[in-house]
Amino acid sequence: MKRMLSLLVIVALLLTSVALPPCRAQERASPYPQTAPEEPHTSSSQTTYGELMIADVLIMRPLGFAACIIGLTGAVVALPFAAITNSQDAVVRTLIEKPFQYTFQRPVGQVEWQ
């Protein structure tokens, strides 16, 4: 019973962290430069970026893959009901496309993804 409850809590946290869009008061610029920086990198900024890359590969990507599987399963269950209300596009976009894009299309180390 405890194992099932723990699994449900983990799945709920995973789904809410991946499926819901981030809420922001205003759009923020990416903390990572898209072009070559003008100033040389300090060791702390390289360490922070490296730590994000490691956390992304070891934690976020496997969780994203699990979200893909859970989203695909949820979409299969939800699609008959969504077809009745003609909202299957929203179901596919939210439960299938967004987790797959987050897991397989975003650059390594970039945790926030549009």
SVG drawing of the C-alpha trace seen along z (x, -y; Angstrom):
<svg xmlns="http://www.w3.org/2000/svg" viewBox="-19 -42 57 44">
<polyline fill="none" stroke="black" stroke-width="0.4" points="0.0,0.0 2.8,-2.4 4.6,-1.5 1.5,-2.3 0.9,-5.6 4.6,-6.6 4.3,-5.8 1.2,-7.9 2.8,-10.8 5.9,-10.6 3.7,-10.4 1.6,-13.3 4.7,-15.5 6.2,-14.4 3.1,-15.2 2.7,-18.6 6.3,-19.6 6.4,-18.6 2.8,-19.1 2.0,-22.5 3.5,-25.6 5.7,-27.7 3.8,-30.7 5.7,-33.9 4.8,-37.6 7.2,-38.6 9.3,-36.9 12.9,-36.5 15.9,-36.2 17.8,-32.9 20.6,-32.7 22.8,-31.1 24.2,-33.2 23.2,-32.3 26.3,-33.8 29.9,-34.0 30.2,-36.1 32.2,-39.3 33.8,-38.6 35.8,-35.5 33.9,-32.9 34.7,-32.6 35.1,-29.2 31.9,-29.5 29.7,-30.1 31.3,-27.1 30.7,-24.9 27.1,-26.0 26.5,-25.3 28.3,-21.9 26.3,-21.0 23.1,-21.8 24.2,-19.7 24.9,-16.7 21.6,-17.2 19.8,-17.4 21.3,-14.2 21.0,-12.2 17.7,-13.5 15.7,-15.6 16.0,-13.4 15.0,-10.1 12.1,-11.9 11.1,-13.4 11.2,-10.0 8.9,-8.7 6.6,-11.7 6.5,-10.7 5.4,-7.2 2.8,-8.4 1.6,-11.1 1.2,-8.7 -0.8,-6.3 -2.9,-9.2 -3.6,-10.4 -4.8,-6.9 -7.3,-7.0 -8.3,-10.6 -8.6,-10.7 -12.1,-9.0 -13.4,-11.6 -11.6,-14.4 -13.1,-13.3 -16.6,-13.9 -15.8,-17.5 -13.5,-18.0 -10.5,-18.8 -8.2,-16.0 -5.6,-18.5 -5.1,-20.0 -4.8,-16.5 -2.2,-15.4 -0.3,-18.7 -0.2,-18.7 0.2,-15.0 2.3,-13.8 4.1,-16.6 5.3,-18.8 6.9,-16.0 8.6,-14.6 9.9,-18.1 11.1,-18.7 12.9,-15.4 14.4,-15.0 14.6,-18.4 15.8,-20.8 19.6,-21.5 21.4,-19.7 21.7,-21.9 18.9,-24.2 16.3,-23.3 13.7,-25.9 12.1,-25.1 9.4,-27.0"/>
</svg>
